Amino acid sequence: MTASRITILLTGIYLITSLALVWFVWNEWTTYQTTKNDLLNDSRIMELRNNIVHLDEVLTMSSRMAAATGDLQWQERYNSYKPKLDAAFVEAVRLSPEPFRAKAVSDAEAANTKLVEMEKKSFELILQGRINEAKALLFSDEYEKQKIIYAQGMTQFVLKHPQFLRLEELRGIIIHLDEVLTMSARMAAATGDLQWEKRYRNSESILDAAIRDAINLAPDSRISRLISKTDLANRKLVEMENQSFKLIQSGLIDEAKAILFGDEYTKQKLIYHQGMDNFSKALSSLSHKNLSEAQTAALVRVFVTVLLLLFLILAWFVVIRVVTNWIKTLSYTKELKHQITLRRKAELALKLANQSLRKNEMLLIEAQKISHLGHWDWNIQKHELVWSDEIYRIFGLNPQKFNTSYEAFLQAVHIEDREKVNDAVKHAIDDQAPYDLEHRIVLPSGEERIVHELARIDRDEKGEAVRMFGTVLDITERKKTEERLLLAASVMENTSEGVIICDTNANIIEVNTAFCNILGYSREEVIGQNPRIWRSDRHDKEFFDGMWQELTETGNWRGEIWNRRKDGTLIPEWLNISQVLDTNTDLSHYVAVFSDISQIKHSQEKLDHIAHHDILTDLPNRLLLNERLEHALRRADRHNTKLAVCFLDLDHFKHINDSMGHLTGDMLLQAVTERLKQTSRQDDTIARVGGDEFVFLLEDISREEDAVVAAQKLLAAFKNSFLIDHQEIHITASLGICIYPRDGDDVDKLLRNADAAMYRAKEEGRNTYQFYSGEMTSNAFERVLLENSLHQAISNGELYLAYQPQLELPSQRLIGFESLIRWQHPDLGLVSPGKFIPLAEETGLIHTIGQWVLRTACQQASIWLEQGLDFGHIAVNVAGPQIQRGNLLEEVKTVLAETRLPAHHLELEITESFIMQQPKQAIELLSELRHLGVSIAIDDFGTGFSSLSYLKQLPIKKLKIDRSFIFDIPDDPNDMAIVKAVIALSHNLGLNSIAEGVESEEQASFLLDAGCTEVQGYLYSKPVIAEEAEKLPFWQSNC
């Protein structure tokens, strides 16, 4: 090989080697430049990453707070931070050309886009009032999933070296979960909703696991210590948060808020965030260290290559270059630290500002609650209405259940005020009128409240109303206070009682109209004066000293006092003076209230008269009678004289009351009173002591004959009829007389004995008088005993029915039974109906007894029918008062229906005398009973005064000849003639006749010959009980 070739070969080798070295130097230089750019980019990327993470948390917190509180002011905060986050993402994409970082940014941005969509959706739900749906969306699993994807993307974006990805991923998870825990605890304290505790517990376990993984993956002890320090702060935070949950469960919301927003909690949060920042810084330092090592290796290779290529000269330039690059790197590192420090301060300032904002918001809420003032905001174009919490409280509504809208607001307005409110809103929007009004609202509980509303309207450039916002103030209590004050002023001014208000020196400062009307002074004449100006001088100094002493000791004085009007006339007053104390219980005023009692004193005299006199007749009543009788007894004792007490009772007055009405009865009593006054002496006392009972007190009588003369005069007063309401009424009276001191030595005995004598007069046939005797006391006692026992006779089973057969002549065929009441008294034995029936009529028990007799007789008749016994009919006597009551027809229908007795088996016996008292009414009633199928018989025919014109109209079937006409047959021709006439009359009228009281064969033969076909009496059977009646022989002959 030639030298030239060798030279060429060596030159080629040199050139190739030089080119290789140049390429190697260029490659290593490029690597160095790339490493340097990575170091610079990492500083900016770290800043961008922190900005993005912080801004994302701000957006998340704003949307969730809006959902939690329903306050759309958080949306404004959200909208202000959203552009900053978008700008940070744009710059992050620009600084991430590498696929590794580009994908991380893309993943994070995609996740962020989905989060923003859900957050915007939540704001729409809040605007629609669908708060719970907004909460569910922002705290859903999908939302949390996107948050995790976002956090993972941001972690990969920070470091491009895979060996630190897991640590940075754990750091992002720890920071996110810590914010979740803090927010959950504070939201639970802010809302009092313990559902946040469940979210807290789920995130707490994940946070603990992430911290343990980070400690285990720490590449060196320094990072491990940083994580442990952060974990210590986290445990203290968890301890305080658990304590707050216990307070919330106990209802101590304010104490829970104090812990979660207190200085210690904030301090631990700062320690925690500083630890996480140091952790991030350590990871960044390790990344920078790796980059620096790669940069150094590249430089070493450049140095070696340059040494090989340029030897010592190039080495000098390399050293200079290395030093220059180191200085720049140091400058960049210092600047990075400065930026990190500024960022940390900014984050702390932002956090403190957020805390201050929350505190101010809570203060605003409390202030509104105390003042009962709420605010509202209405977007007129979007029809969106937002209320503060206080408005919900004022309206008594639950924010979670109430869909806020203008229409819903109008529904809460009182129905009578809705038109007024709606018109006010329209005028404010259309006519720019001020919106300032008071109206009523109705709470869900039905309670009415009064509110005062003020509002202002925002308009666009066209003048169209776009927004209306204002306040609602609950003025219910203020209105009530105003009404009470107005009422008090109105009461004082309009009361009929005089009112005087004095200062502590008893000088007058105010009077009302009634004062001026009563005393005659004008207001101007008495203001500043002392009340002594109208003193009457009827009371001495001792009276007024006692008044002031009682007023000072007790704070009140009341009593009767005499004063003088302006015209000089005296006036009696009822005066009430009271002390008025201020808030310090010191005397501030005197208030005197008085009334003119002149009329009361006149009324007392009238009341005294009413208390001692009968209202209807104006005669002395029992009270005044007792007083006069006591006085008369004392005077008789002093003068050794006698006096008589006459007890007068009107005969059959109850019948008049029942038949003609109580008004007629009252008029009759007044007429009787006038006649009695005319027949008595001026000094005699006439008193009305009961319904139709009068008592006469005859003083200074020397003998009993004087009382007889007076009694005869009284009875004579009833000889002439009384003309009452164009009707003549005949009535008589019965008198009982007792003499003092022979018949009693005190008021009660005299009245009681005179009453007993009066009852003896009634027993003697009425329209007469009787003197008292000792026997009358026992009779009166028996009457009282019978009356008391009769009330219990039915319930005690003491009454029973006896049945007397009615037979056909001459066959003696059984045609019926008459039911007769009997009373078996446990002490008195068998009591005669003649004794207790009149007593029952007087006491009103005849109605109850009559119903019992009717039902019992019909029940027995129904039993006989069920047994197949043909008895014909069952006869029941009906008393006059039963018919007067007016419901006999209904009673008969009811009893027949209950006992299932056919109506044709029932016969009612009604007395002739009662029918003739009210013939027209009797005809109407008896016709209805006859139409029902019931037979009607006239009982005791011949003993009354029948009118033949009425008799032929009566729907009767039978005349019953009274036993008094049968008793003396055949010895008395008059009775025989009467009986024959009655039988003939019945035949001519087409009626049956039945004779009662048949006791001999002669009587039976006479009746058969006279044409009487039906009989009953002891000749055939005495009245017997039902069991014995079934054994009588007449049943067989009836077969």
Residue pairs with C-beta under 8 A, 6 or more apart in sequence:
1 9
18 309
21 305
21 308
21 309
22 309
24 301
24 305
25 302
25 305
25 306
25 309
28 298
28 299
28 301
28 302
28 305
29 298
29 302
31 294
31 298
32 295
32 298
32 299
32 302
32 325
35 291
35 292
35 294
35 295
35 298
36 295
36 325
36 329
38 160
38 291
39 288
39 291
39 292
39 295
39 329
39 332
40 332
41 95
42 159
42 284
42 287
42 288
42 291
43 332
43 335
43 336
43 339
44 95
45 92
45 95
45 96
45 101
45 157
45 158
46 158
46 280
46 284
46 336
46 340
47 339
47 340
47 343
48 88
48 91
48 92
48 95
49 92
49 154
49 157
49 158
50 343
50 347
51 84
51 88
52 85
52 88
52 89
52 92
52 108
52 154
53 154
53 172
53 175
54 347
54 350
55 81
55 84
55 85
55 88
56 85
56 112
56 115
56 150
57 179
58 77
58 78
58 81
59 78
59 81
59 82
59 85
59 115
59 116
59 119
60 115
60 119
60 138
60 147
61 179
61 183
62 74
62 75
62 77
62 78
62 81
63 74
63 78
63 119
63 122
63 123
63 138
64 135
64 138
64 139
64 183
64 187
65 71
65 74
66 72
66 74
66 75
66 78
66 122
66 123
66 126
66 134
67 122
67 125
67 126
67 131
67 134
67 135
67 137
67 138
68 135
68 187
68 190
68 191
69 190
69 389
70 126
70 131
70 386
70 399
71 361
71 386
71 388
72 123
72 126
72 127
72 377
72 386
75 123
75 126
78 119
78 123
82 116
85 112
89 105
89 108
89 109
89 112
92 105
92 157
93 102
93 105
93 109
96 102
96 104
96 105
96 157
98 160
100 156
100 160
101 156
101 157
101 160
103 156
104 153
104 154
104 155
104 156
104 157
105 153
105 157
106 153
107 149
107 150
107 152
107 153
107 156
108 149
108 150
108 153
108 154
108 157
109 153
110 149
111 146
111 147
111 149
111 150
111 153
112 150
114 146
115 143
115 146
115 147
115 150
118 137
118 138
118 140
118 142
118 143
118 146
119 138
121 137
122 134
122 137
122 138
123 134
125 131
125 133
125 134
125 137
126 134
127 382
127 384
128 384
128 403
129 402
129 403
129 404
129 405
131 399
131 400
132 400
137 143
139 199
147 176
148 173
148 176
151 169
151 172
151 173
151 176
152 169
152 172
154 172
155 165
155 168
155 169
155 171
155 172
156 165
156 168
156 169
158 168
158 284
159 165
159 168
159 283
159 284
159 287
161 287
161 290
164 283
164 286
164 287
166 217
167 214
167 217
167 218
167 219
167 223
167 283
168 280
168 283
170 210
170 213
170 214
170 217
171 214
171 276
171 279
171 280
171 283
173 206
173 207
173 210
174 207
174 210
174 211
174 214
174 230
174 276
175 276
177 203
177 206
177 207
177 210
178 207
178 234
178 237
178 272
180 199
180 200
180 203
181 200
181 203
181 204
181 207
181 237
181 238
181 241
182 237
182 241
182 269
184 196
184 197
184 199
184 200
184 203
185 196
185 200
185 241
185 244
185 245
185 260
186 260
186 261
187 193
187 196
188 194
188 196
188 197
188 200
188 244
188 245
188 248
188 256
189 244
189 248
189 253
189 256
189 257
189 260
190 257
190 362
192 248
192 253
194 245
194 248
194 249
197 245
197 248
200 241
200 245
204 238
207 234
211 227
211 230
211 231
211 234
214 227
214 279
215 224
215 227
215 228
215 231
218 224
218 227
219 286
222 282
223 279
223 282
223 283
226 275
226 278
226 279
226 282
227 275
227 279
229 271
229 275
230 271
230 272
230 275
230 276
230 279
233 268
233 269
233 271
233 272
233 275
234 272
236 268
237 265
237 268
237 269
237 272
240 259
240 260
240 264
240 265
240 268
241 260
243 259
244 256
244 259
244 260
245 256
247 253
247 255
247 256
247 259
248 256
257 362
259 265
261 355
261 358
261 359
266 355
269 351
270 348
273 347
273 348
274 344
277 340
277 344
281 340
288 333
292 329
295 325
299 318
299 322
299 325
302 318
303 315
303 318
303 322
306 314
306 315
306 317
306 318
307 314
307 315
310 317
365 388
365 389
365 390
367 373
368 374
368 375
368 388
368 389
368 390
369 389
369 390
369 393
371 473
372 390
372 394
372 473
372 474
373 390
373 471
373 472
373 473
373 474
374 387
374 388
374 389
374 390
374 391
374 392
374 393
374 394
374 471
374 472
374 473
375 388
375 390
375 391
375 469
375 470
375 471
375 472
376 385
376 386
376 387
376 388
376 391
376 469
376 470
376 471
376 472
377 385
377 386
377 467
377 468
377 469
378 384
378 385
378 386
378 406
378 467
378 468
378 469
379 385
379 466
379 467
380 429
380 465
380 466
380 467
380 468
381 466
383 405
383 406
385 404
385 405
385 406
385 409
386 404
387 399
387 404
389 399
390 472
391 472
392 398
392 399
392 402
394 441
394 449
394 451
394 472
394 474
395 412
395 441
395 443
396 443
396 444
396 445
396 447
397 412
397 444
402 408
410 418
410 421
410 422
412 441
412 442
412 443
413 421
413 439
413 440
413 441
413 442
414 439
414 440
414 441
414 442
414 448
415 442
416 440
417 439
417 440
420 437
420 439
421 437
421 439
424 433
424 435
424 437
425 435
425 468
427 433
427 435
428 434
428 435
428 455
428 457
428 468
429 457
429 465
429 468
432 457
435 453
435 454
435 455
435 456
435 457
435 468
435 470
436 453
436 454
436 455
437 452
437 453
438 450
438 451
438 452
438 453
438 475
439 450
439 451
439 453
440 448
440 449
440 450
440 451
441 448
441 449
441 450
441 451
442 448
442 449
443 449
449 474
449 476
450 474
450 475
450 476
450 479
451 472
451 473
451 474
451 475
451 476
452 472
452 473
452 475
453 470
453 471
453 472
453 473
454 470
454 471
454 473
455 468
455 469
455 470
455 471
456 468
456 469
456 470
457 465
457 467
457 468
458 465
458 466
458 467
458 468
458 469
459 465
459 466
460 466
492 499
492 512
493 512
493 513
494 513
495 512
495 514
496 514
496 595
497 514
497 593
497 594
497 595
498 511
498 512
498 514
498 515
498 517
498 518
498 519
498 593
498 594
498 595
499 510
499 511
499 512
499 514
499 515
499 591
499 592
499 593
500 508
500 510
500 511
500 515
500 531
500 591
500 592
500 593
500 594
501 508
501 509
501 510
501 511
501 589
501 590
501 591
501 592
502 508
502 509
502 531
502 589
502 590
502 591
502 592
503 509
503 589
503 590
504 587
504 588
504 589
504 590
506 530
506 531
506 590
507 528
507 529
507 530
508 526
508 527
508 528
508 529
508 530
508 531
509 527
509 528
509 589
510 527
511 521
511 523
511 526
511 527
515 521
515 526
516 522
516 523
518 565
518 571
518 594
518 596
519 534
519 563
519 565
519 566
519 571
520 565
520 566
520 567
521 534
521 566
526 533
531 592
534 563
534 564
534 565
534 566
535 563
535 564
536 562
536 563
536 564
536 570
537 564
538 562
538 570
539 561
539 562
547 557
547 559
547 577
550 556
550 557
551 557
551 577
551 579
555 578
555 579
555 581
556 576
556 577
556 578
556 579
557 575
557 576
557 577
558 574
558 575
558 576
558 577
559 574
559 575
560 572
560 573
560 574
560 575
560 597
561 572
561 573
561 574
561 575
561 594
562 570
562 571
562 572
562 573
563 570
563 571
563 573
564 570
564 571
565 571
571 596
571 598
572 596
572 597
572 598
572 601
573 594
573 595
573 596
573 597
574 594
574 595
574 597
574 600
575 592
575 593
575 594
576 592
576 593
576 594
577 590
577 591
577 592
578 590
578 591
578 592
579 587
579 589
579 590
580 587
580 588
580 589
580 590
580 591
581 587
581 588
582 588
611 623
612 620
612 621
612 623
612 624
612 627
613 619
613 620
613 621
613 624
614 620
614 621
614 687
614 688
616 666
616 669
616 670
616 688
617 669
617 670
617 673
617 688
618 673
619 673
619 686
619 687
619 688
619 694
620 628
620 685
620 686
620 687
620 688
621 687
621 688
621 689
622 687
622 689
624 687
625 685
625 687
625 689
625 695
625 697
626 747
628 685
628 697
629 645
629 685
629 697
629 747
629 750
629 751
630 747
632 643
632 685
632 697
632 699
633 643
633 740
633 746
633 747
635 641
635 699
636 642
636 643
636 699
636 740
636 741
639 700
641 699
641 700
641 701
641 702
642 701
642 702
642 703
642 739
642 740
642 741
642 742
643 697
643 698
643 699
643 700
643 701
643 739
643 740
644 696
644 697
644 698
644 701
644 704
644 706
644 707
644 710
644 737
644 738
644 739
644 740
645 695
645 696
645 697
645 698
645 737
645 738
645 740
645 750
645 751
645 754
646 695
646 696
646 698
646 707
646 710
646 711
646 714
646 735
646 736
646 737
646 754
646 769
647 693
647 694
647 695
647 735
647 736
647 737
647 751
647 754
647 755
647 757
647 758
648 676
648 693
648 694
648 695
648 696
648 714
648 733
648 734
648 735
648 758
649 692
649 693
649 694
649 733
649 734
649 735
649 758
649 762
650 672
650 692
650 731
650 732
650 733
651 731
651 732
651 733
651 734
651 762
651 766
651 767
652 731
652 766
653 665
653 668
653 691
653 692
653 731
654 692
654 842
655 880
655 917
656 664
656 665
656 668
656 729
656 731
657 664
657 665
658 881
658 884
659 884
659 917
659 918
660 727
660 729
664 724
664 725
664 727
664 729
667 724
667 725
668 722
668 724
668 729
668 731
669 688
669 692
671 722
671 724
672 694
672 717
672 718
672 722
672 731
673 686
673 688
673 694
675 717
675 718
676 686
676 694
676 696
676 714
676 717
677 686
678 717
679 713
679 714
679 716
679 717
680 686
680 696
680 710
680 713
680 714
681 698
683 699
683 700
684 696
684 697
684 698
684 699
684 710
685 695
685 696
685 697
686 694
686 695
686 696
687 694
687 695
687 696
687 697
688 694
688 695
689 695
689 751
695 751
695 754
696 710
696 714
698 706
698 707
698 710
701 707
701 739
704 739
704 771
707 737
707 739
708 737
708 769
711 735
711 737
711 769
712 769
714 733
714 735
715 732
715 733
715 735
715 767
715 768
715 769
718 731
718 732
718 733
718 767
721 728
721 729
721 730
722 728
722 729
722 730
722 731
723 729
732 766
732 767
733 767
734 758
734 759
734 761
734 762
734 766
734 767
734 768
734 769
735 757
735 758
735 761
735 768
735 769
735 770
736 753
736 754
736 755
736 756
736 757
736 758
736 759
736 760
736 761
736 769
736 770
736 771
736 772
737 754
737 757
737 769
737 770
737 771
737 772
738 744
738 750
738 753
738 754
738 757
738 771
738 772
739 771
739 772
740 750
743 749
743 750
743 753
743 754
743 772
744 750
744 752
744 753
752 780
753 772
753 776
753 777
754 772
755 780
756 772
756 776
756 777
756 779
756 780
757 769
757 770
757 771
757 772
757 773
757 776
758 770
759 776
759 779
759 780
759 783
760 770
760 773
760 776
760 779
761 768
761 769
761 770
763 779
764 770
770 776
782 828
783 839
785 828
786 828
786 831
786 835
786 836
786 839
787 839
787 843
789 798
789 825
789 828
790 823
790 836
790 839
790 840
790 843
790 845
791 845
792 798
793 799
793 823
793 825
794 848
794 849
794 852
796 826
798 823
798 824
798 825
798 826
799 821
799 822
799 823
799 824
799 849
799 852
800 821
800 822
800 824
800 1025
801 819
801 820
801 821
801 822
801 853
801 856
801 857
801 860
801 1025
801 1026
802 819
802 820
802 821
802 822
802 1023
802 1024
802 1025
803 817
803 818
803 819
803 820
803 860
803 874
803 1023
803 1024
803 1025
803 1026
803 1029
804 817
804 818
804 820
804 1016
804 1017
804 1021
804 1022
804 1023
804 1024
805 814
805 816
805 817
805 1016
805 1020
805 1021
805 1029
805 1032
805 1034
806 814
806 815
806 816
806 817
806 818
806 872
806 875
806 994
806 1014
806 1015
806 1016
807 813
807 814
807 815
807 1014
807 1015
807 1016
807 1020
807 1034
808 814
808 815
808 1013
808 1014
809 1004
809 1007
809 1008
809 1012
809 1013
809 1014
809 1015
810 1008
811 1037
812 1020
812 1034
812 1037
813 1034
813 1037
813 1038
814 871
814 872
814 1032
814 1034
814 1035
814 1037
814 1038
815 872
815 873
815 1014
816 871
816 872
816 873
816 874
816 875
816 907
817 871
817 872
817 873
817 874
817 875
817 1029
818 875
818 877
818 909
818 996
818 1016
818 1023
819 853
819 856
819 857
819 860
819 874
819 875
819 876
819 877
820 833
820 877
820 1023
821 833
821 837
821 849
821 853
822 830
822 833
822 1023
823 830
823 831
823 833
823 836
824 830
824 831
825 831
837 846
837 879
839 845
840 846
840 849
841 879
841 880
841 881
844 881
846 879
846 881
846 882
847 881
847 882
847 885
850 878
850 879
850 882
851 891
851 895
853 876
853 877
854 876
854 878
854 891
854 892
854 895
855 895
855 898
855 899
857 874
857 876
858 874
858 876
858 895
858 896
858 899
858 901
858 906
859 899
860 874
860 1026
861 871
861 874
861 899
861 901
861 905
861 906
862 899
862 900
862 901
863 1026
864 871
864 1030
865 901
865 902
865 905
869 1030
869 1035
870 1038
870 1039
871 905
871 1035
871 1038
872 905
872 1038
873 904
873 905
873 906
873 907
873 935
874 905
874 906
874 907
875 907
875 908
875 909
875 937
876 906
876 907
876 908
876 909
877 908
877 909
877 939
878 888
878 908
878 909
878 910
880 911
880 914
880 917
882 888
882 891
883 910
883 914
883 922
883 925
888 925
888 929
889 925
889 928
889 929
889 932
892 906
892 908
892 929
892 932
892 934
893 932
895 901
896 902
896 903
896 906
896 932
902 933
903 932
903 933
903 934
904 933
904 934
904 935
906 934
906 935
907 934
907 935
907 936
907 937
907 957
907 958
908 929
908 934
908 935
908 936
908 937
909 937
909 938
909 939
909 960
910 922
910 926
910 936
910 937
910 938
910 939
911 938
911 939
911 940
911 944
912 938
912 939
912 940
912 941
912 942
912 943
912 944
912 946
913 940
913 943
913 944
913 945
914 922
915 922
915 926
915 938
915 944
915 946
915 950
915 954
916 944
916 945
916 946
916 947
916 950
919 947
919 950
919 953
922 954
923 950
923 953
923 954
923 955
926 936
926 954
926 955
926 956
927 955
929 936
929 955
930 936
930 955
930 956
935 957
935 958
936 954
936 955
936 956
936 957
936 958
937 956
937 957
937 958
937 959
937 960
937 994
938 954
938 956
938 958
938 959
938 960
939 960
939 962
940 960
940 962
941 959
941 960
941 961
941 962
941 982
942 961
942 962
942 965
942 978
942 982
943 962
943 964
951 989
952 989
956 991
957 991
957 992
958 986
958 991
958 992
958 993
958 994
958 1014
959 982
959 985
959 986
959 991
959 992
959 993
959 994
960 993
960 994
960 995
960 996
961 979
961 982
961 983
961 993
961 994
961 995
961 996
961 1012
962 996
962 997
963 996
963 997
963 1017
964 997
965 975
965 978
965 979
965 982
966 975
966 979
966 995
966 996
966 997
966 998
966 999
966 1003
966 1007
966 1017
967 975
967 997
967 999
968 975
969 975
969 976
969 979
969 1002
969 1003
969 1006
970 976
970 1002
970 1003
970 1006
976 1006
979 995
979 1006
979 1007
979 1010
979 1012
980 1010
982 993
983 993
983 1007
983 1010
983 1011
983 1012
984 1011
986 992
986 993
987 993
987 1011
992 1013
992 1014
993 1011
993 1012
993 1013
993 1014
994 1012
994 1014
994 1015
994 1016
995 1003
995 1007
995 1012
995 1014
995 1015
995 1016
995 1017
996 1015
996 1016
996 1017
997 1016
997 1017
997 1018
998 1004
998 1007
998 1015
998 1016
998 1017
998 1018
998 1019
998 1020
999 1017
999 1018
999 1019
1000 1019
1001 1019
1003 1017
1003 1019
1004 1015
1004 1019
1007 1015
1020 1034
1021 1032
1021 1034
1024 1032
